[in-house]
Amino acid sequence: IMLLKSLSIKNLKCHENLIDVPFHPLTVFIGENDAGKTCIADALELLLHSDNATEQHFRKNGEGCVEEKIVISGVFEIQNNDNLPEDWLCPEK
């Protein structure tokens, strides 16, 4: 099993430089409207799928210019299946 431990985002939508957002087996993001919660979900989607970023993903700087690149990085940890709670494991056939 590969678990996401942290996520860093640069120049994605509203996040100029978000470093080392921690992830746990259960992670919940709460906050005001327009705080950037959906942006974190978008970053995960771009990181974990083969989708390409579109113009709407790029952050606009203070002068209204679109940033040149987006950087999304994740730190993953590989764990043995034996470390998972029993109710998370698939039943053996």
Secondary structure, DSSP 8 states (H G I E B T S, - for coil): -EEEEEEEEEEETTEEEEEEEE--SS-----STTSSHHHHHHHHHHHHSS----GGGB-B-TTS-B-S--EEEEEEEE--GGGS-GGGS----
